[in-house]
Amino acid sequence: MGGAADTGLPAKPRRRGAVSLDAELLAAHAAGDVEALITLYTRASEEAVKDVAQGFYLTHAYVFALEAGDARAAGLAERLRVQGRL
């Protein structure tokens, strides 16, 4: 199963001083760091164990990339197409 909030991400033992992906996402949102949001949502999609979660995170990465005019949007769109989500 996923983590405590069932985000679809695998529950991983915490290393001392390590920041969770969820915490990194929250911090990037708070800072308005779109570059980090694209990277982190892409990473979350790759680490998610459930298909629904993978699509959710990948869609977020794609939307942020589109809004920012980021070159990664094309690759993210292709991944969504392969999953039947675009």
PDB file of N, CA, C and O in Angstrom:
ATOM      1  N   MET A   1       0.839  -1.191   0.000  1.00  0.00           N
ATOM      2  CA  MET A   1       0.000   0.000   0.000  1.00  0.00           C
ATOM      3  C   MET A   1       0.868   1.232   0.000  1.00  0.00           C
ATOM      4  O   MET A   1       2.086   1.153   0.161  1.00  0.00           O
ATOM      5  N   GLY A   2       0.225   2.382  -0.184  1.00  0.00           N
ATOM      6  CA  GLY A   2       0.946   3.645  -0.221  1.00  0.00           C
ATOM      7  C   GLY A   2       1.266   4.152   1.159  1.00  0.00           C
ATOM      8  O   GLY A   2       1.120   3.437   2.150  1.00  0.00           O
ATOM      9  N   GLY A   3       1.703   5.392   1.215  1.00  0.00           N
ATOM     10  CA  GLY A   3       2.052   6.023   2.478  1.00  0.00           C
ATOM     11  C   GLY A   3       0.822   6.301   3.312  1.00  0.00           C
ATOM     12  O   GLY A   3      -0.288   5.908   2.951  1.00  0.00           O
ATOM     13  N   ALA A   4       1.019   6.980   4.430  1.00  0.00           N
ATOM     14  CA  ALA A   4      -0.054   7.223   5.390  1.00  0.00           C
ATOM     15  C   ALA A   4      -1.257   7.907   4.755  1.00  0.00           C
ATOM     16  O   ALA A   4      -2.397   7.564   5.069  1.00  0.00           O
ATOM     17  N   ALA A   5      -1.023   8.855   3.880  1.00  0.00           N
ATOM     18  CA  ALA A   5      -2.119   9.568   3.233  1.00  0.00           C
ATOM     19  C   ALA A   5      -2.569   8.841   1.965  1.00  0.00           C
ATOM     20  O   ALA A   5      -3.421   9.349   1.235  1.00  0.00           O
ATOM     21  N   ASP A   6      -2.008   7.655   1.693  1.00  0.00           N
ATOM     22  CA  ASP A   6      -2.286   6.860   0.503  1.00  0.00           C
ATOM     23  C   ASP A   6      -2.186   7.692  -0.760  1.00  0.00           C
ATOM     24  O   ASP A   6      -3.132   7.776  -1.544  1.00  0.00           O
ATOM     25  N   THR A   7      -1.039   8.298  -0.943  1.00  0.00           N
ATOM     26  CA  THR A   7      -0.769   9.120  -2.117  1.00  0.00           C
ATOM     27  C   THR A   7      -0.411   8.285  -3.330  1.00  0.00           C
ATOM     28  O   THR A   7      -0.265   8.818  -4.430  1.00  0.00           O
ATOM     29  N   GLY A   8      -0.269   6.975  -3.141  1.00  0.00           N
ATOM     30  CA  GLY A   8       0.162   6.116  -4.225  1.00  0.00           C
ATOM     31  C   GLY A   8       1.659   5.959  -4.258  1.00  0.00           C
ATOM     32  O   GLY A   8       2.181   5.134  -5.008  1.00  0.00           O
ATOM     33  N   LEU A   9       2.360   6.738  -3.456  1.00  0.00           N
ATOM     34  CA  LEU A   9       3.805   6.611  -3.370  1.00  0.00           C
ATOM     35  C   LEU A   9       4.126   5.507  -2.376  1.00  0.00           C
ATOM     36  O   LEU A   9       3.428   5.345  -1.376  1.00  0.00           O
ATOM     37  N   PRO A  10       5.185   4.746  -2.650  1.00  0.00           N
ATOM     38  CA  PRO A  10       5.523   3.680  -1.703  1.00  0.00           C
ATOM     39  C   PRO A  10       5.955   4.260  -0.366  1.00  0.00           C
ATOM     40  O   PRO A  10       6.611   5.299  -0.306  1.00  0.00           O
ATOM     41  N   ALA A  11       5.578   3.576   0.695  1.00  0.00           N
ATOM     42  CA  ALA A  11       6.027   3.994   2.021  1.00  0.00           C
ATOM     43  C   ALA A  11       7.497   3.629   2.130  1.00  0.00           C
ATOM     44  O   ALA A  11       7.862   2.468   1.942  1.00  0.00           O
ATOM     45  N   LYS A  12       8.333   4.592   2.426  1.00  0.00           N
ATOM     46  CA  LYS A  12       9.762   4.356   2.517  1.00  0.00           C
ATOM     47  C   LYS A  12      10.232   4.720   3.907  1.00  0.00           C
ATOM     48  O   LYS A  12       9.733   5.671   4.509  1.00  0.00           O
ATOM     49  N   PRO A  13      11.196   3.966   4.421  1.00  0.00           N
ATOM     50  CA  PRO A  13      11.749   4.369   5.711  1.00  0.00           C
ATOM     51  C   PRO A  13      12.439   5.709   5.564  1.00  0.00           C
ATOM     52  O   PRO A  13      13.116   5.959   4.567  1.00  0.00           O
ATOM     53  N   ARG A  14      12.275   6.549   6.528  1.00  0.00           N
ATOM     54  CA  ARG A  14      12.869   7.879   6.487  1.00  0.00           C
ATOM     55  C   ARG A  14      14.316   7.836   6.956  1.00  0.00           C
ATOM     56  O   ARG A  14      14.638   7.238   7.983  1.00  0.00           O
ATOM     57  N   ARG A  15      15.172   8.476   6.188  1.00  0.00           N
ATOM     58  CA  ARG A  15      16.548   8.648   6.629  1.00  0.00           C
ATOM     59  C   ARG A  15      16.601   9.881   7.491  1.00  0.00           C
ATOM     60  O   ARG A  15      15.812  10.809   7.311  1.00  0.00           O
ATOM     61  N   ARG A  16      17.498   9.896   8.397  1.00  0.00           N
ATOM     62  CA  ARG A  16      17.643  11.061   9.262  1.00  0.00           C
ATOM     63  C   ARG A  16      18.012  12.273   8.416  1.00  0.00           C
ATOM     64  O   ARG A  16      18.984  12.238   7.662  1.00  0.00           O
ATOM     65  N   GLY A  17      17.238  13.338   8.542  1.00  0.00           N
ATOM     66  CA  GLY A  17      17.506  14.565   7.804  1.00  0.00           C
ATOM     67  C   GLY A  17      16.940  14.571   6.394  1.00  0.00           C
ATOM     68  O   GLY A  17      17.016  15.591   5.709  1.00  0.00           O
ATOM     69  N   ALA A  18      16.375  13.459   5.945  1.00  0.00           N
ATOM     70  CA  ALA A  18      15.816  13.408   4.594  1.00  0.00           C
ATOM     71  C   ALA A  18      14.471  14.129   4.564  1.00  0.00           C
ATOM     72  O   ALA A  18      13.698  14.077   5.520  1.00  0.00           O
ATOM     73  N   VAL A  19      14.214  14.794   3.460  1.00  0.00           N
ATOM     74  CA  VAL A  19      12.947  15.492   3.271  1.00  0.00           C
ATOM     75  C   VAL A  19      12.084  14.622   2.366  1.00  0.00           C
ATOM     76  O   VAL A  19      12.544  14.159   1.322  1.00  0.00           O
ATOM     77  N   SER A  20      10.840  14.401   2.764  1.00  0.00           N
ATOM     78  CA  SER A  20       9.958  13.572   1.950  1.00  0.00           C
ATOM     79  C   SER A  20       9.569  14.297   0.665  1.00  0.00           C
ATOM     80  O   SER A  20       9.603  15.525   0.586  1.00  0.00           O
ATOM     81  N   LEU A  21       9.206  13.516  -0.320  1.00  0.00           N
ATOM     82  CA  LEU A  21       8.761  14.074  -1.590  1.00  0.00           C
ATOM     83  C   LEU A  21       7.542  14.959  -1.383  1.00  0.00           C
ATOM     84  O   LEU A  21       7.430  16.017  -2.002  1.00  0.00           O
ATOM     85  N   ASP A  22       6.625  14.533  -0.515  1.00  0.00           N
ATOM     86  CA  ASP A  22       5.448  15.357  -0.222  1.00  0.00           C
ATOM     87  C   ASP A  22       5.859  16.718   0.340  1.00  0.00           C
ATOM     88  O   ASP A  22       5.303  17.747  -0.045  1.00  0.00           O
ATOM     89  N   ALA A  23       6.830  16.719   1.249  1.00  0.00           N
ATOM     90  CA  ALA A  23       7.302  17.980   1.837  1.00  0.00           C
ATOM     91  C   ALA A  23       7.969  18.851   0.785  1.00  0.00           C
ATOM     92  O   ALA A  23       7.807  20.072   0.787  1.00  0.00           O
ATOM     93  N   GLU A  24       8.724  18.220  -0.119  1.00  0.00           N
ATOM     94  CA  GLU A  24       9.357  18.984  -1.195  1.00  0.00           C
ATOM     95  C   GLU A  24       8.312  19.611  -2.110  1.00  0.00           C
ATOM     96  O   GLU A  24       8.460  20.756  -2.538  1.00  0.00           O
ATOM     97  N   LEU A  25       7.261  18.863  -2.408  1.00  0.00           N
ATOM     98  CA  LEU A  25       6.183  19.401  -3.244  1.00  0.00           C
ATOM     99  C   LEU A  25       5.501  20.581  -2.562  1.00  0.00           C
ATOM    100  O   LEU A  25       5.253  21.610  -3.191  1.00  0.00           O
ATOM    101  N   LEU A  26       5.202  20.432  -1.288  1.00  0.00           N
ATOM    102  CA  LEU A  26       4.565  21.532  -0.548  1.00  0.00           C
ATOM    103  C   LEU A  26       5.453  22.772  -0.538  1.00  0.00           C
ATOM    104  O   LEU A  26       4.967  23.887  -0.727  1.00  0.00           O
ATOM    105  N   ALA A  27       6.739  22.583  -0.321  1.00  0.00           N
ATOM    106  CA  ALA A  27       7.666  23.713  -0.297  1.00  0.00           C
ATOM    107  C   ALA A  27       7.759  24.377  -1.666  1.00  0.00           C
ATOM    108  O   ALA A  27       7.818  25.603  -1.755  1.00  0.00           O
ATOM    109  N   ALA A  28       7.771  23.581  -2.730  1.00  0.00           N
ATOM    110  CA  ALA A  28       7.837  24.146  -4.083  1.00  0.00           C
ATOM    111  C   ALA A  28       6.571  24.933  -4.404  1.00  0.00           C
ATOM    112  O   ALA A  28       6.636  25.991  -5.029  1.00  0.00           O
ATOM    113  N   HIS A  29       5.423  24.416  -3.978  1.00  0.00           N
ATOM    114  CA  HIS A  29       4.171  25.164  -4.169  1.00  0.00           C
ATOM    115  C   HIS A  29       4.221  26.480  -3.403  1.00  0.00           C
ATOM    116  O   HIS A  29       3.870  27.528  -3.945  1.00  0.00           O
ATOM    117  N   ALA A  30       4.650  26.432  -2.162  1.00  0.00           N
ATOM    118  CA  ALA A  30       4.708  27.641  -1.330  1.00  0.00           C
ATOM    119  C   ALA A  30       5.640  28.679  -1.923  1.00  0.00           C
ATOM    120  O   ALA A  30       5.381  29.879  -1.831  1.00  0.00           O
ATOM    121  N   ALA A  31       6.729  28.219  -2.533  1.00  0.00           N
ATOM    122  CA  ALA A  31       7.717  29.135  -3.115  1.00  0.00           C
ATOM    123  C   ALA A  31       7.361  29.560  -4.539  1.00  0.00           C
ATOM    124  O   ALA A  31       7.986  30.462  -5.096  1.00  0.00           O
ATOM    125  N   GLY A  32       6.354  28.906  -5.126  1.00  0.00           N
ATOM    126  CA  GLY A  32       6.008  29.209  -6.508  1.00  0.00           C
ATOM    127  C   GLY A  32       7.102  28.773  -7.479  1.00  0.00           C
ATOM    128  O   GLY A  32       7.265  29.372  -8.542  1.00  0.00           O
ATOM    129  N   ASP A  33       7.849  27.735  -7.117  1.00  0.00           N
ATOM    130  CA  ASP A  33       8.981  27.249  -7.914  1.00  0.00           C
ATOM    131  C   ASP A  33       8.475  26.241  -8.948  1.00  0.00           C
ATOM    132  O   ASP A  33       8.442  25.036  -8.699  1.00  0.00           O
ATOM    133  N   VAL A  34       8.084  26.762 -10.109  1.00  0.00           N
ATOM    134  CA  VAL A  34       7.481  25.927 -11.147  1.00  0.00           C
ATOM    135  C   VAL A  34       8.471  24.895 -11.681  1.00  0.00           C
ATOM    136  O   VAL A  34       8.088  23.755 -11.944  1.00  0.00           O
ATOM    137  N   GLU A  35       9.711  25.271 -11.842  1.00  0.00           N
ATOM    138  CA  GLU A  35      10.743  24.333 -12.307  1.00  0.00           C
ATOM    139  C   GLU A  35      10.808  23.119 -11.372  1.00  0.00           C
ATOM    140  O   GLU A  35      10.827  21.975 -11.826  1.00  0.00           O
ATOM    141  N   ALA A  36      10.841  23.382 -10.080  1.00  0.00           N
ATOM    142  CA  ALA A  36      10.885  22.295  -9.106  1.00  0.00           C
ATOM    143  C   ALA A  36       9.590  21.491  -9.140  1.00  0.00           C
ATOM    144  O   ALA A  36       9.629  20.268  -9.007  1.00  0.00           O
ATOM    145  N   LEU A  37       8.451  22.145  -9.314  1.00  0.00           N
ATOM    146  CA  LEU A  37       7.176  21.430  -9.362  1.00  0.00           C
ATOM    147  C   LEU A  37       7.137  20.445 -10.523  1.00  0.00           C
ATOM    148  O   LEU A  37       6.655  19.323 -10.366  1.00  0.00           O
ATOM    149  N   ILE A  38       7.633  20.847 -11.675  1.00  0.00           N
ATOM    150  CA  ILE A  38       7.665  19.949 -12.832  1.00  0.00           C
ATOM    151  C   ILE A  38       8.545  18.742 -12.513  1.00  0.00           C
ATOM    152  O   ILE A  38       8.160  17.598 -12.754  1.00  0.00           O
ATOM    153  N   THR A  39       9.707  19.008 -11.979  1.00  0.00           N
ATOM    154  CA  THR A  39      10.644  17.936 -11.636  1.00  0.00           C
ATOM    155  C   THR A  39      10.067  17.011 -10.570  1.00  0.00           C
ATOM    156  O   THR A  39      10.128  15.789 -10.704  1.00  0.00           O
ATOM    157  N   LEU A  40       9.511  17.591  -9.520  1.00  0.00           N
ATOM    158  CA  LEU A  40       9.001  16.792  -8.409  1.00  0.00           C
ATOM    159  C   LEU A  40       7.766  15.984  -8.782  1.00  0.00           C
ATOM    160  O   LEU A  40       7.644  14.824  -8.389  1.00  0.00           O
ATOM    161  N   TYR A  41       6.848  16.585  -9.538  1.00  0.00           N
ATOM    162  CA  TYR A  41       5.667  15.824  -9.954  1.00  0.00           C
ATOM    163  C   TYR A  41       6.061  14.711 -10.924  1.00  0.00           C
ATOM    164  O   TYR A  41       5.464  13.635 -10.907  1.00  0.00           O
ATOM    165  N   THR A  42       7.053  14.960 -11.761  1.00  0.00           N
ATOM    166  CA  THR A  42       7.548  13.906 -12.642  1.00  0.00           C
ATOM    167  C   THR A  42       8.148  12.774 -11.813  1.00  0.00           C
ATOM    168  O   THR A  42       7.887  11.599 -12.074  1.00  0.00           O
ATOM    169  N   ARG A  43       8.940  13.129 -10.829  1.00  0.00           N
ATOM    170  CA  ARG A  43       9.545  12.124  -9.947  1.00  0.00           C
ATOM    171  C   ARG A  43       8.466  11.341  -9.195  1.00  0.00           C
ATOM    172  O   ARG A  43       8.554  10.121  -9.062  1.00  0.00           O
ATOM    173  N   ALA A  44       7.453  12.050  -8.710  1.00  0.00           N
ATOM    174  CA  ALA A  44       6.363  11.387  -7.998  1.00  0.00           C
ATOM    175  C   ALA A  44       5.656  10.382  -8.907  1.00  0.00           C
ATOM    176  O   ALA A  44       5.284   9.296  -8.462  1.00  0.00           O
ATOM    177  N   SER A  45       5.469  10.741 -10.175  1.00  0.00           N
ATOM    178  CA  SER A  45       4.809   9.815 -11.106  1.00  0.00           C
ATOM    179  C   SER A  45       5.663   8.570 -11.317  1.00  0.00           C
ATOM    180  O   SER A  45       5.134   7.471 -11.484  1.00  0.00           O
ATOM    181  N   GLU A  46       6.967   8.739 -11.311  1.00  0.00           N
ATOM    182  CA  GLU A  46       7.875   7.603 -11.514  1.00  0.00           C
ATOM    183  C   GLU A  46       7.950   6.710 -10.275  1.00  0.00           C
ATOM    184  O   GLU A  46       8.204   5.511 -10.392  1.00  0.00           O
ATOM    185  N   GLU A  47       7.733   7.281  -9.100  1.00  0.00           N
ATOM    186  CA  GLU A  47       7.809   6.524  -7.853  1.00  0.00           C
ATOM    187  C   GLU A  47       6.468   5.944  -7.414  1.00  0.00           C
ATOM    188  O   GLU A  47       6.421   5.062  -6.557  1.00  0.00           O
ATOM    189  N   ALA A  48       5.382   6.438  -8.002  1.00  0.00           N
ATOM    190  CA  ALA A  48       4.048   5.971  -7.605  1.00  0.00           C
ATOM    191  C   ALA A  48       3.872   4.501  -7.964  1.00  0.00           C
ATOM    192  O   ALA A  48       4.341   4.044  -9.006  1.00  0.00           O
ATOM    193  N   VAL A  49       3.198   3.776  -7.099  1.00  0.00           N
ATOM    194  CA  VAL A  49       2.978   2.349  -7.332  1.00  0.00           C
ATOM    195  C   VAL A  49       1.613   2.064  -7.969  1.00  0.00           C
ATOM    196  O   VAL A  49       1.407   0.988  -8.530  1.00  0.00           O
ATOM    197  N   LYS A  50       0.708   2.991  -7.888  1.00  0.00           N
ATOM    198  CA  LYS A  50      -0.626   2.805  -8.464  1.00  0.00           C
ATOM    199  C   LYS A  50      -0.731   3.582  -9.776  1.00  0.00           C
ATOM    200  O   LYS A  50      -0.229   4.700  -9.889  1.00  0.00           O
ATOM    201  N   ASP A  51      -1.390   2.974 -10.767  1.00  0.00           N
ATOM    202  CA  ASP A  51      -1.560   3.629 -12.067  1.00  0.00           C
ATOM    203  C   ASP A  51      -2.271   4.967 -11.944  1.00  0.00           C
ATOM    204  O   ASP A  51      -1.895   5.940 -12.598  1.00  0.00           O
ATOM    205  N   VAL A  52      -3.294   5.012 -11.110  1.00  0.00           N
ATOM    206  CA  VAL A  52      -4.052   6.254 -10.937  1.00  0.00           C
ATOM    207  C   VAL A  52      -3.149   7.359 -10.393  1.00  0.00           C
ATOM    208  O   VAL A  52      -3.210   8.500 -10.851  1.00  0.00           O
ATOM    209  N   ALA A  53      -2.321   7.019  -9.426  1.00  0.00           N
ATOM    210  CA  ALA A  53      -1.400   8.000  -8.850  1.00  0.00           C
ATOM    211  C   ALA A  53      -0.365   8.434  -9.874  1.00  0.00           C
ATOM    212  O   ALA A  53      -0.024   9.614  -9.955  1.00  0.00           O
ATOM    213  N   GLN A  54       0.139   7.478 -10.663  1.00  0.00           N
ATOM    214  CA  GLN A  54       1.107   7.827 -11.708  1.00  0.00           C
ATOM    215  C   GLN A  54       0.510   8.860 -12.656  1.00  0.00           C
ATOM    216  O   GLN A  54       1.149   9.859 -12.983  1.00  0.00           O
ATOM    217  N   GLY A  55      -0.720   8.608 -13.093  1.00  0.00           N
ATOM    218  CA  GLY A  55      -1.381   9.545 -14.001  1.00  0.00           C
ATOM    219  C   GLY A  55      -1.644  10.889 -13.365  1.00  0.00           C
ATOM    220  O   GLY A  55      -1.489  11.928 -14.007  1.00  0.00           O
ATOM    221  N   PHE A  56      -2.040  10.874 -12.114  1.00  0.00           N
ATOM    222  CA  PHE A  56      -2.315  12.113 -11.383  1.00  0.00           C
ATOM    223  C   PHE A  56      -1.071  13.002 -11.339  1.00  0.00           C
ATOM    224  O   PHE A  56      -1.122  14.178 -11.699  1.00  0.00           O
ATOM    225  N   TYR A  57       0.043  12.424 -10.895  1.00  0.00           N
ATOM    226  CA  TYR A  57       1.269  13.210 -10.770  1.00  0.00           C
ATOM    227  C   TYR A  57       1.811  13.632 -12.129  1.00  0.00           C
ATOM    228  O   TYR A  57       2.284  14.757 -12.289  1.00  0.00           O
ATOM    229  N   LEU A  58       1.744  12.737 -13.103  1.00  0.00           N
ATOM    230  CA  LEU A  58       2.243  13.063 -14.431  1.00  0.00           C
ATOM    231  C   LEU A  58       1.418  14.182 -15.068  1.00  0.00           C
ATOM    232  O   LEU A  58       1.962  15.054 -15.744  1.00  0.00           O
ATOM    233  N   THR A  59       0.112  14.151 -14.849  1.00  0.00           N
ATOM    234  CA  THR A  59      -0.745  15.223 -15.359  1.00  0.00           C
ATOM    235  C   THR A  59      -0.373  16.561 -14.737  1.00  0.00           C
ATOM    236  O   THR A  59      -0.330  17.580 -15.427  1.00  0.00           O
ATOM    237  N   HIS A  60      -0.105  16.562 -13.445  1.00  0.00           N
ATOM    238  CA  HIS A  60       0.313  17.809 -12.790  1.00  0.00           C
ATOM    239  C   HIS A  60       1.628  18.324 -13.371  1.00  0.00           C
ATOM    240  O   HIS A  60       1.770  19.517 -13.639  1.00  0.00           O
ATOM    241  N   ALA A  61       2.578  17.426 -13.563  1.00  0.00           N
ATOM    242  CA  ALA A  61       3.859  17.830 -14.153  1.00  0.00           C
ATOM    243  C   ALA A  61       3.622  18.437 -15.527  1.00  0.00           C
ATOM    244  O   ALA A  61       4.208  19.465 -15.865  1.00  0.00           O
ATOM    245  N   TYR A  62       2.772  17.808 -16.313  1.00  0.00           N
ATOM    246  CA  TYR A  62       2.480  18.280 -17.669  1.00  0.00           C
ATOM    247  C   TYR A  62       1.818  19.659 -17.660  1.00  0.00           C
ATOM    248  O   TYR A  62       2.200  20.533 -18.438  1.00  0.00           O
ATOM    249  N   VAL A  63       0.851  19.853 -16.804  1.00  0.00           N
ATOM    250  CA  VAL A  63       0.151  21.139 -16.738  1.00  0.00           C
ATOM    251  C   VAL A  63       1.112  22.258 -16.338  1.00  0.00           C
ATOM    252  O   VAL A  63       1.095  23.334 -16.935  1.00  0.00           O
ATOM    253  N   PHE A  64       1.941  22.008 -15.340  1.00  0.00           N
ATOM    254  CA  PHE A  64       2.916  23.030 -14.945  1.00  0.00           C
ATOM    255  C   PHE A  64       3.902  23.304 -16.072  1.00  0.00           C
ATOM    256  O   PHE A  64       4.286  24.453 -16.289  1.00  0.00           O
ATOM    257  N   ALA A  65       4.318  22.264 -16.792  1.00  0.00           N
ATOM    258  CA  ALA A  65       5.247  22.456 -17.916  1.00  0.00           C
ATOM    259  C   ALA A  65       4.589  23.263 -19.030  1.00  0.00           C
ATOM    260  O   ALA A  65       5.219  24.141 -19.620  1.00  0.00           O
ATOM    261  N   LEU A  66       3.328  22.967 -19.316  1.00  0.00           N
ATOM    262  CA  LEU A  66       2.612  23.741 -20.342  1.00  0.00           C
ATOM    263  C   LEU A  66       2.505  25.210 -19.957  1.00  0.00           C
ATOM    264  O   LEU A  66       2.797  26.099 -20.757  1.00  0.00           O
ATOM    265  N   GLU A  67       2.084  25.449 -18.728  1.00  0.00           N
ATOM    266  CA  GLU A  67       1.915  26.829 -18.265  1.00  0.00           C
ATOM    267  C   GLU A  67       3.220  27.609 -18.303  1.00  0.00           C
ATOM    268  O   GLU A  67       3.224  28.813 -18.560  1.00  0.00           O
ATOM    269  N   ALA A  68       4.338  26.916 -18.043  1.00  0.00           N
ATOM    270  CA  ALA A  68       5.642  27.582 -18.000  1.00  0.00           C
ATOM    271  C   ALA A  68       6.313  27.642 -19.364  1.00  0.00           C
ATOM    272  O   ALA A  68       7.351  28.287 -19.512  1.00  0.00           O
ATOM    273  N   GLY A  69       5.738  26.980 -20.365  1.00  0.00           N
ATOM    274  CA  GLY A  69       6.389  26.909 -21.660  1.00  0.00           C
ATOM    275  C   GLY A  69       7.672  26.082 -21.595  1.00  0.00           C
ATOM    276  O   GLY A  69       8.608  26.309 -22.362  1.00  0.00           O
ATOM    277  N   ASP A  70       7.703  25.132 -20.681  1.00  0.00           N
ATOM    278  CA  ASP A  70       8.887  24.302 -20.451  1.00  0.00           C
ATOM    279  C   ASP A  70       9.000  23.235 -21.542  1.00  0.00           C
ATOM    280  O   ASP A  70       7.999  22.644 -21.948  1.00  0.00           O
ATOM    281  N   ALA A  71      10.209  22.999 -22.006  1.00  0.00           N
ATOM    282  CA  ALA A  71      10.458  22.036 -23.084  1.00  0.00           C
ATOM    283  C   ALA A  71      10.088  20.606 -22.693  1.00  0.00           C
ATOM    284  O   ALA A  71       9.891  19.765 -23.571  1.00  0.00           O
ATOM    285  N   ARG A  72       9.991  20.316 -21.404  1.00  0.00           N
ATOM    286  CA  ARG A  72       9.640  18.965 -20.969  1.00  0.00           C
ATOM    287  C   ARG A  72       8.187  18.607 -21.258  1.00  0.00           C
ATOM    288  O   ARG A  72       7.810  17.438 -21.174  1.00  0.00           O
ATOM    289  N   ALA A  73       7.368  19.605 -21.600  1.00  0.00           N
ATOM    290  CA  ALA A  73       5.943  19.351 -21.852  1.00  0.00           C
ATOM    291  C   ALA A  73       5.731  18.300 -22.933  1.00  0.00           C
ATOM    292  O   ALA A  73       4.848  17.453 -22.796  1.00  0.00           O
ATOM    293  N   ALA A  74       6.512  18.334 -23.995  1.00  0.00           N
ATOM    294  CA  ALA A  74       6.335  17.380 -25.100  1.00  0.00           C
ATOM    295  C   ALA A  74       6.571  15.945 -24.634  1.00  0.00           C
ATOM    296  O   ALA A  74       5.791  15.054 -24.971  1.00  0.00           O
ATOM    297  N   GLY A  75       7.614  15.712 -23.877  1.00  0.00           N
ATOM    298  CA  GLY A  75       7.906  14.377 -23.377  1.00  0.00           C
ATOM    299  C   GLY A  75       6.861  13.898 -22.384  1.00  0.00           C
ATOM    300  O   GLY A  75       6.480  12.727 -22.381  1.00  0.00           O
ATOM    301  N   LEU A  76       6.401  14.819 -21.539  1.00  0.00           N
ATOM    302  CA  LEU A  76       5.357  14.474 -20.577  1.00  0.00           C
ATOM    303  C   LEU A  76       4.058  14.135 -21.300  1.00  0.00           C
ATOM    304  O   LEU A  76       3.353  13.205 -20.907  1.00  0.00           O
ATOM    305  N   ALA A  77       3.738  14.887 -22.354  1.00  0.00           N
ATOM    306  CA  ALA A  77       2.535  14.612 -23.140  1.00  0.00           C
ATOM    307  C   ALA A  77       2.619  13.227 -23.776  1.00  0.00           C
ATOM    308  O   ALA A  77       1.632  12.492 -23.807  1.00  0.00           O
ATOM    309  N   GLU A  78       3.785  12.880 -24.275  1.00  0.00           N
ATOM    310  CA  GLU A  78       3.954  11.564 -24.886  1.00  0.00           C
ATOM    311  C   GLU A  78       3.742  10.456 -23.859  1.00  0.00           C
ATOM    312  O   GLU A  78       3.103   9.448 -24.158  1.00  0.00           O
ATOM    313  N   ARG A  79       4.264  10.633 -22.675  1.00  0.00           N
ATOM    314  CA  ARG A  79       4.070   9.640 -21.613  1.00  0.00           C
ATOM    315  C   ARG A  79       2.590   9.503 -21.262  1.00  0.00           C
ATOM    316  O   ARG A  79       2.101   8.397 -21.028  1.00  0.00           O
ATOM    317  N   LEU A  80       1.880  10.631 -21.225  1.00  0.00           N
ATOM    318  CA  LEU A  80       0.438  10.582 -20.948  1.00  0.00           C
ATOM    319  C   LEU A  80      -0.305   9.878 -22.082  1.00  0.00           C
ATOM    320  O   LEU A  80      -1.242   9.121 -21.831  1.00  0.00           O
ATOM    321  N   ARG A  81       0.103  10.122 -23.322  1.00  0.00           N
ATOM    322  CA  ARG A  81      -0.535   9.447 -24.458  1.00  0.00           C
ATOM    323  C   ARG A  81      -0.349   7.926 -24.362  1.00  0.00           C
ATOM    324  O   ARG A  81      -1.290   7.165 -24.588  1.00  0.00           O
ATOM    325  N   VAL A  82       0.863   7.496 -24.029  1.00  0.00           N
ATOM    326  CA  VAL A  82       1.152   6.069 -23.894  1.00  0.00           C
ATOM    327  C   VAL A  82       0.252   5.443 -22.824  1.00  0.00           C
ATOM    328  O   VAL A  82      -0.160   4.290 -22.953  1.00  0.00           O
ATOM    329  N   GLN A  83      -0.047   6.195 -21.782  1.00  0.00           N
ATOM    330  CA  GLN A  83      -0.905   5.711 -20.703  1.00  0.00           C
ATOM    331  C   GLN A  83      -2.394   5.835 -21.040  1.00  0.00           C
ATOM    332  O   GLN A  83      -3.249   5.405 -20.266  1.00  0.00           O
ATOM    333  N   GLY A  84      -2.698   6.428 -22.208  1.00  0.00           N
ATOM    334  CA  GLY A  84      -4.096   6.616 -22.596  1.00  0.00           C
ATOM    335  C   GLY A  84      -4.775   7.731 -21.841  1.00  0.00           C
ATOM    336  O   GLY A  84      -5.996   7.729 -21.690  1.00  0.00           O
ATOM    337  N   ARG A  85      -3.986   8.696 -21.360  1.00  0.00           N
ATOM    338  CA  ARG A  85      -4.531   9.788 -20.532  1.00  0.00           C
ATOM    339  C   ARG A  85      -4.578  11.117 -21.280  1.00  0.00           C
ATOM    340  O   ARG A  85      -5.012  12.126 -20.724  1.00  0.00           O
ATOM    341  N   LEU A  86      -4.141  11.124 -22.515  1.00  0.00           N
ATOM    342  CA  LEU A  86      -4.154  12.384 -23.278  1.00  0.00           C
ATOM    343  C   LEU A  86      -4.568  12.096 -24.696  1.00  0.00           C
ATOM    344  O   LEU A  86      -4.647  13.012 -25.515  1.00  0.00           O
TER     345      LEU A  86
END
